[in-house]
Amino acid sequence: MLDINLIRENPEIVRKSLRDRNMNESSVDDFLAIDSEWRGVEGEIGQIRAKLNELSRERKIEEAKVVKEKIKQLEEDIKTLEKKRDTLLYSFPNIPKEDVPVGRDESHNKVLRTWGTPPKFDFEPKDHIALGESLGILDMTKASEVSGARFAYLKGELALLEIALVSYAFNILTSKKELQKIAKKFGKNFSGEPFTPIIPPAMIRPEVFTKMARLSEEDKDERYYLPSDDLYLIGSAEHTLGPLHMNESINEKDAPVRYVGFSPSFRREAGSYGKDTRGILRVHQFDKVEIETFTTIEKQDEEHEFVVAIQEYLMQSLKIPYRVMLLSTGDMGKPDARQIDIESWMPGQDKYRETHSADMMGDYQSRRLKTKIKNKDGGNEYAAMIDATVFAIGRTLIAIMENYQTEKGTIKIPKVLQKHVGVKEVKPKN
């Protein structure tokens, strides 16, 4: 959430943020009106408490009883006002960074750079569904019978390829040597502090999900809810990586604190009927390797840049053509101050599709989670949090299958993954 003093003292900044994100800016005035009333009641309670203390000293018992009842009523009023105010406070999106392009939708996103050249085939390339079914490594039909639409069985070498991606990612991100190599490759003096590997919970409490700014009335339909347990299934590993330091302070000397997590992810994909519903591009259950980092506000831009460098390094090592996109105000997520996506080339669709996101949140999440950085002078500031995709497994598999296909209908395995998969090429079983 935003700093409440920012809204009080600089409401025009918040109004502009809402305008740039195509949201109703009148909510700022609604918030200020409720906040003003709340502060008035707070002040009244303070004055009445002083009077109560005076009556108690003078032993005016009956008068004190009346004043206590008044305080009790005002405290109920202030709870009601706080609830209304907090609802509005939680609805405000993050303030975009200065370099974020202002625009209504994805058409205003900015291409920062491209890498690699989309392959030219001497044959009509297949999409990942045709490839997977012909090789017996992808079964959507049986999954539909067992679990319903938009589920999949990954079989044989495709299952091994998923495990290979996870193993490869963890090997790179937990190695100080490899991270220093990435920093050198991109010509920056990034911290080589390795990522701690994590297998996080796949369920989360509603109140924590809300603090992560990933559960609101607008997106509840996207989540799977277990009412008997009052728990949600996570939509990404970062949903339970982010709260790792909830109600804690991190020593500045230990920052950046970095985690890499692997988990299943669950999304209802509400409202996407008829859109990308074939294959494993947009399914209800998928696996992801995710990054979550905690650093100081001062160093958040540098950390965000390094996270994107890691993503690019991994995609370059797979030799998948991609482009790096800076998302516009109208396309990026509400908690983001800046969002950078990587879109990978997918020959089966003859276009680039998103495979990675890197979200810089500033202190938007940490303010809700009460995650702080303690500096050497003993002071505290809210931590800057960044989350990012290492591999969205399904989409990365699509990119590999379609870019590495051959005229014979086989799929070559990227060189860096061959030792993990155990073969150099996926061939028909017969």
C-alpha positions as CSV (number, residue, x, y, z in Angstrom):
1,M,0.0,0.0,0.0
2,L,1.0,3.6,-0.3
3,D,2.4,5.8,2.5
4,I,-0.7,7.4,4.0
5,N,1.3,10.7,4.4
6,L,2.0,10.7,0.7
7,I,-1.8,10.8,0.0
8,R,-2.3,13.4,2.6
9,E,0.5,15.7,1.6
10,N,0.8,15.1,-2.2
11,P,-2.7,13.9,-3.4
12,E,-2.0,15.0,-6.9
13,I,0.8,12.4,-7.3
14,V,-1.8,9.7,-6.5
15,R,-4.4,11.3,-8.7
16,K,-2.0,11.3,-11.7
17,S,-1.1,7.6,-10.9
18,L,-4.8,6.7,-11.1
19,R,-5.3,8.7,-14.3
20,D,-2.2,7.0,-15.9
21,R,-3.6,3.6,-15.0
22,N,-7.1,4.4,-16.4
23,M,-8.6,4.3,-12.9
24,N,-11.1,6.7,-11.2
25,E,-9.2,9.4,-9.4
26,S,-12.2,10.6,-7.3
27,S,-11.3,7.8,-4.8
28,V,-8.5,10.1,-3.6
29,D,-11.0,12.7,-2.5
30,D,-13.1,10.0,-0.9
31,F,-10.1,8.8,1.0
32,L,-9.1,12.3,2.2
33,A,-12.6,13.0,3.4
34,I,-12.8,9.8,5.4
35,D,-9.2,10.3,6.7
36,S,-10.1,13.8,7.8
37,E,-13.1,12.6,9.7
38,W,-11.0,9.8,11.2
39,R,-8.4,12.3,12.4
40,G,-11.2,14.5,13.9
41,V,-12.6,11.6,15.9
42,E,-9.1,10.6,17.0
43,G,-8.5,14.2,18.3
44,E,-11.9,14.1,20.0
45,I,-11.1,10.9,21.8
46,G,-7.8,12.3,23.0
47,Q,-9.6,15.4,24.5
48,I,-12.2,13.2,26.2
49,R,-9.6,10.9,27.6
50,A,-7.9,13.9,29.2
51,K,-11.2,14.9,30.7
52,L,-11.8,11.4,31.9
53,N,-8.4,11.4,33.7
54,E,-9.4,14.7,35.3
55,L,-12.7,13.3,36.5
56,S,-11.0,10.2,37.9
57,R,-8.6,12.3,39.9
58,E,-11.5,14.3,41.3
59,R,-13.5,11.1,42.0
60,K,-16.5,12.2,40.0
61,I,-17.6,8.6,39.4
62,E,-21.0,9.2,37.7
63,E,-19.6,11.9,35.3
64,A,-16.7,9.6,34.5
65,K,-19.2,6.8,33.5
66,V,-20.9,9.0,31.0
67,V,-17.5,10.0,29.5
68,K,-16.5,6.4,29.3
69,E,-19.6,5.5,27.3
70,K,-18.9,8.4,25.0
71,I,-15.3,7.1,24.4
72,K,-16.7,3.6,23.8
73,Q,-19.1,5.0,21.1
74,L,-16.3,7.1,19.4
75,E,-14.0,4.0,19.4
76,E,-16.7,2.1,17.5
77,D,-17.1,5.0,15.1
78,I,-13.3,5.1,14.5
79,K,-13.2,1.4,13.7
80,T,-15.9,1.9,11.1
81,L,-14.0,4.8,9.6
82,E,-10.7,2.9,9.6
83,K,-12.3,0.0,7.8
84,K,-13.6,2.4,5.1
85,R,-10.3,4.2,4.9
86,D,-8.2,1.1,4.7
87,T,-10.4,-0.4,1.9
88,L,-9.7,2.7,-0.1
89,L,-6.0,2.7,0.9
90,Y,-5.6,-0.9,-0.3
91,S,-7.3,-0.1,-3.6
92,F,-4.7,2.5,-4.6
93,P,-2.1,1.1,-7.0
94,N,1.6,1.7,-6.7
95,I,3.1,4.9,-8.0
96,P,4.8,4.2,-11.4
97,K,8.5,5.1,-11.8
98,E,9.4,8.0,-14.0
99,D,10.6,5.8,-16.9
100,V,7.4,3.9,-17.2
101,P,5.6,4.8,-20.4
102,V,2.1,6.2,-19.9
103,G,-0.5,4.3,-21.9
104,R,-3.9,2.7,-21.9
105,D,-2.8,-0.9,-22.7
106,E,-0.1,-3.2,-24.1
107,S,0.0,-1.2,-27.3
108,H,1.9,1.4,-25.4
109,N,4.6,-0.9,-24.1
110,K,8.1,-0.1,-25.0
111,V,10.6,-2.5,-26.6
112,L,13.9,-2.1,-24.8
113,R,15.9,-4.6,-26.8
114,T,15.8,-7.8,-28.7
115,W,18.1,-10.8,-28.7
116,G,18.4,-13.6,-31.3
117,T,16.8,-14.1,-34.6
118,P,13.5,-16.1,-35.0
119,P,14.4,-19.3,-36.8
120,K,13.6,-19.8,-40.5
121,F,12.3,-23.3,-41.2
122,D,12.4,-25.1,-44.6
123,F,9.1,-26.7,-43.6
124,E,5.8,-25.7,-42.1
125,P,6.5,-25.5,-38.3
126,K,4.1,-27.2,-35.9
127,D,2.8,-25.8,-32.7
128,H,3.7,-27.4,-29.4
129,I,0.4,-29.4,-29.2
130,A,1.0,-31.1,-32.5
131,L,4.6,-31.8,-31.6
132,G,3.8,-33.1,-28.2
133,E,1.0,-35.4,-29.2
134,S,2.9,-36.8,-32.2
135,L,5.8,-37.6,-29.9
136,G,3.7,-39.0,-27.1
137,I,5.0,-36.5,-24.5
138,L,1.9,-34.3,-24.1
139,D,-1.6,-35.6,-23.4
140,M,-4.4,-33.0,-23.1
141,T,-7.2,-35.4,-24.0
142,K,-6.7,-37.8,-21.0
143,A,-6.1,-34.9,-18.7
144,S,-9.4,-33.4,-19.8
145,E,-11.1,-36.7,-19.0
146,V,-9.5,-36.8,-15.5
147,S,-9.5,-33.2,-14.4
148,G,-11.4,-31.2,-17.0
149,A,-10.4,-28.6,-19.6
150,R,-7.1,-26.9,-19.5
151,F,-5.0,-29.5,-17.7
152,A,-2.2,-31.5,-19.1
153,Y,-0.1,-34.6,-18.6
154,L,3.6,-34.0,-19.4
155,K,5.1,-37.3,-20.2
156,G,8.5,-38.9,-20.9
157,E,11.2,-36.5,-22.1
158,L,8.8,-33.5,-21.6
159,A,8.5,-34.3,-17.9
160,L,12.3,-34.7,-17.8
161,L,12.7,-31.4,-19.6
162,E,10.7,-29.7,-16.8
163,I,12.9,-31.2,-14.1
164,A,16.0,-30.2,-16.2
165,L,14.8,-26.5,-16.3
166,V,14.3,-26.5,-12.5
167,S,17.6,-28.1,-11.8
168,Y,19.5,-25.8,-14.2
169,A,17.9,-22.7,-12.7
170,F,18.7,-23.7,-9.1
171,N,22.3,-24.6,-10.1
172,I,22.8,-21.1,-11.6
173,L,21.0,-19.0,-9.0
174,T,22.6,-20.7,-5.9
175,S,26.1,-20.3,-7.3
176,K,28.0,-17.1,-6.4
177,K,30.5,-17.9,-9.2
178,E,27.7,-18.1,-11.8
179,L,26.0,-14.9,-10.6
180,Q,29.3,-13.1,-10.8
181,K,29.8,-14.4,-14.3
182,I,26.3,-13.0,-15.2
183,A,27.2,-9.6,-13.7
184,K,30.4,-9.5,-15.7
185,K,28.6,-10.5,-18.9
186,F,26.3,-7.6,-18.6
187,G,29.1,-5.2,-17.5
188,K,27.7,-4.3,-14.1
189,N,29.0,-4.4,-10.5
190,F,26.0,-6.3,-9.3
191,S,26.1,-8.1,-5.9
192,G,27.0,-11.8,-6.4
193,E,25.1,-12.9,-3.3
194,P,23.5,-16.2,-4.2
195,F,19.8,-17.1,-3.9
196,T,18.6,-19.3,-1.1
197,P,16.6,-22.3,-2.6
198,I,13.1,-22.6,-1.2
199,I,10.2,-25.0,-1.7
200,P,7.4,-22.7,-0.4
201,P,3.8,-23.6,0.8
202,A,1.3,-23.9,-2.0
203,M,-1.5,-22.5,0.1
204,I,-1.8,-19.1,1.8
205,R,-4.1,-17.4,4.4
206,P,-6.5,-14.7,2.9
207,E,-5.1,-12.0,5.2
208,V,-1.5,-12.7,4.1
209,F,-2.6,-12.9,0.4
210,T,-4.2,-9.5,0.8
211,K,-1.0,-8.1,2.4
212,M,0.9,-9.3,-0.7
213,A,-1.5,-7.2,-2.8
214,R,-2.5,-10.3,-4.7
215,L,-6.0,-10.8,-3.4
216,S,-8.7,-8.1,-3.9
217,E,-12.3,-8.0,-4.8
218,E,-11.2,-7.5,-8.4
219,D,-9.1,-10.7,-8.7
220,K,-10.8,-13.1,-6.3
221,D,-12.4,-14.9,-9.2
222,E,-8.9,-15.7,-10.5
223,R,-8.0,-17.6,-7.3
224,Y,-8.9,-21.1,-6.1
225,Y,-10.4,-20.9,-2.6
226,L,-10.7,-23.8,-0.1
227,P,-13.6,-22.6,2.2
228,S,-13.4,-25.5,4.7
229,D,-9.8,-24.4,5.5
230,D,-10.1,-20.7,4.7
231,L,-7.0,-21.0,2.5
232,Y,-6.2,-20.0,-1.1
233,L,-4.0,-21.9,-3.6
234,I,-1.2,-19.7,-4.7
235,G,-0.9,-18.4,-8.2
236,S,2.9,-18.2,-8.1
237,A,5.7,-19.1,-5.7
238,E,6.3,-15.4,-5.0
239,H,2.9,-15.3,-3.2
240,T,4.4,-17.3,-0.3
241,L,8.0,-16.2,-0.8
242,G,7.1,-12.6,-0.3
243,P,5.9,-13.0,3.3
244,L,9.0,-14.8,4.4
245,H,10.1,-11.7,6.4
246,M,6.6,-10.5,7.4
247,N,6.8,-8.6,10.7
248,E,10.6,-8.8,10.7
249,S,13.6,-6.5,10.1
250,I,16.5,-7.4,7.9
251,N,19.9,-6.0,8.7
252,E,21.1,-3.7,5.9
253,K,24.5,-5.5,5.8
254,D,22.7,-8.7,4.8
255,A,20.8,-7.1,1.9
256,P,20.1,-8.0,-0.7
257,V,18.4,-11.1,0.7
258,R,17.5,-13.4,-2.2
259,Y,15.3,-16.4,-2.6
260,V,14.6,-18.8,-5.5
261,G,11.5,-20.9,-5.2
262,F,9.8,-23.7,-7.1
263,S,6.1,-24.5,-6.7
264,P,2.9,-25.4,-8.5
265,S,0.7,-22.5,-9.4
266,F,-3.1,-22.4,-9.7
267,R,-5.2,-19.9,-11.6
268,R,-8.8,-20.1,-12.6
269,E,-8.1,-18.0,-15.7
270,A,-11.6,-16.5,-15.3
271,G,-12.7,-14.4,-18.3
272,S,-10.2,-16.0,-20.7
273,Y,-12.5,-18.4,-22.4
274,G,-11.6,-18.8,-26.1
275,K,-8.3,-17.0,-25.5
276,D,-5.1,-19.2,-25.6
277,T,-7.1,-22.1,-24.4
278,R,-5.4,-24.7,-26.5
279,G,-2.3,-26.5,-25.2
280,I,-0.3,-25.5,-22.1
281,L,0.1,-21.7,-22.7
282,R,-2.8,-20.8,-20.4
283,V,-3.8,-23.6,-18.0
284,H,-5.3,-23.9,-14.5
285,Q,-2.2,-25.7,-13.0
286,F,1.4,-25.1,-13.9
287,D,4.8,-25.0,-12.3
288,K,7.1,-22.0,-11.9
289,V,10.6,-21.1,-10.7
290,E,10.4,-17.7,-9.1
291,I,12.7,-15.1,-7.6
292,E,11.9,-12.9,-4.6
293,T,14.5,-10.4,-3.3
294,F,14.6,-7.8,-0.5
295,T,16.8,-4.8,-0.6
296,T,17.0,-1.1,0.2
297,I,15.0,1.5,-1.6
298,E,18.3,3.1,-2.6
299,K,19.4,-0.1,-4.4
300,Q,16.1,-1.4,-5.8
301,D,16.8,-0.2,-9.4
302,E,20.1,-1.9,-9.5
303,E,18.6,-5.1,-8.1
304,H,15.7,-5.0,-10.6
305,E,18.2,-4.6,-13.4
306,F,20.2,-7.6,-12.2
307,V,17.1,-9.8,-12.0
308,V,16.4,-9.0,-15.6
309,A,20.0,-9.7,-16.5
310,I,19.6,-13.2,-14.9
311,Q,16.5,-13.8,-16.9
312,E,18.2,-12.8,-20.1
313,Y,21.3,-14.9,-19.4
314,L,19.1,-18.0,-18.9
315,M,17.2,-17.4,-22.1
316,Q,20.3,-16.7,-24.1
317,S,21.9,-20.0,-22.7
318,L,18.8,-21.8,-24.1
319,K,19.2,-19.9,-27.4
320,I,15.6,-18.8,-27.4
321,P,15.0,-15.5,-29.3
322,Y,13.3,-12.9,-27.2
323,R,12.5,-9.2,-26.7
324,V,12.6,-7.2,-23.4
325,M,9.5,-5.0,-22.8
326,L,9.0,-2.1,-20.4
327,L,5.2,-2.2,-19.7
328,S,3.0,0.8,-19.8
329,T,1.0,2.2,-16.9
330,G,-2.1,0.6,-18.3
331,D,-0.7,-2.9,-18.7
332,M,1.4,-3.5,-15.6
333,G,0.1,-4.9,-12.3
334,K,-1.3,-2.6,-9.7
335,P,1.4,-3.4,-7.1
336,D,4.2,-2.6,-9.6
337,A,6.2,0.5,-9.7
338,R,7.9,-0.9,-12.8
339,Q,7.3,-4.1,-14.7
340,I,9.7,-5.5,-17.3
341,D,8.6,-8.6,-19.3
342,I,10.5,-10.9,-21.6
343,E,8.5,-12.2,-24.6
344,S,10.0,-15.3,-26.2
345,W,9.5,-16.2,-29.9
346,M,7.1,-19.0,-30.5
347,P,7.1,-20.3,-34.1
348,G,3.8,-22.1,-33.7
349,Q,2.1,-18.8,-33.2
350,D,4.5,-16.8,-35.3
351,K,4.9,-14.1,-32.7
352,Y,6.5,-13.2,-29.3
353,R,4.6,-14.3,-26.2
354,E,5.3,-13.4,-22.6
355,T,7.4,-15.9,-20.7
356,H,8.9,-13.8,-17.9
357,S,8.0,-10.8,-15.7
358,A,10.2,-8.8,-13.3
359,D,8.2,-6.7,-10.9
360,M,9.7,-3.9,-8.8
361,M,7.3,-3.1,-6.0
362,G,9.3,-0.6,-3.9
363,D,7.8,-0.6,-0.4
364,Y,4.3,-1.2,-1.6
365,Q,4.1,-4.8,-0.3
366,S,6.6,-4.4,2.6
367,R,4.5,-1.6,4.1
368,R,1.5,-4.1,4.4
369,L,3.8,-7.0,5.5
370,K,5.8,-4.8,7.9
371,T,9.0,-6.0,6.4
372,K,11.8,-3.5,7.2
373,I,15.5,-2.9,6.6
374,K,17.4,-2.0,9.7
375,N,20.4,0.3,8.9
376,K,23.7,0.6,10.7
377,D,22.4,3.5,12.8
378,G,19.5,1.5,14.1
379,G,16.9,3.2,12.0
380,N,14.3,1.3,10.0
381,E,12.8,1.7,6.6
382,Y,10.4,-0.5,4.6
383,A,12.2,-3.0,2.4
384,A,12.1,-2.8,-1.4
385,M,10.7,-6.0,-2.8
386,I,11.2,-7.5,-6.3
387,D,9.7,-10.6,-7.7
388,A,10.5,-12.2,-11.0
389,T,10.0,-15.3,-13.1
390,V,13.0,-17.6,-13.6
391,F,11.1,-20.1,-15.7
392,A,7.3,-20.3,-16.2
393,I,7.8,-24.0,-17.0
394,G,4.9,-24.5,-19.4
395,R,5.6,-21.5,-21.6
396,T,9.4,-22.2,-21.6
397,L,8.6,-25.7,-22.7
398,I,6.5,-24.3,-25.6
399,A,9.4,-22.0,-26.6
400,I,11.9,-24.9,-26.6
401,M,9.6,-27.4,-28.4
402,E,8.7,-25.0,-31.2
403,N,12.1,-23.4,-31.7
404,Y,14.0,-26.6,-31.6
405,Q,11.7,-28.7,-33.8
406,T,13.0,-30.5,-36.9
407,E,11.5,-31.4,-40.2
408,K,11.3,-35.0,-39.0
409,G,9.0,-33.9,-36.2
410,T,11.6,-34.4,-33.5
411,I,12.7,-31.9,-30.9
412,K,16.3,-31.2,-30.2
413,I,17.3,-30.5,-26.5
414,P,19.1,-27.3,-25.8
415,K,22.8,-28.1,-25.1
416,V,22.8,-26.7,-21.5
417,L,19.9,-29.1,-20.6
418,Q,21.1,-32.3,-22.3
419,K,23.0,-33.7,-19.3
420,H,19.8,-33.2,-17.2
421,V,17.4,-34.8,-19.7
422,G,19.8,-37.6,-20.7
423,V,19.1,-37.3,-24.5
424,K,20.0,-34.9,-27.2
425,E,16.8,-35.2,-29.1
426,V,13.2,-36.3,-28.5
427,K,12.2,-38.8,-31.2
428,P,9.0,-40.8,-31.9
429,K,8.6,-43.9,-29.8
430,N,8.1,-46.3,-32.7
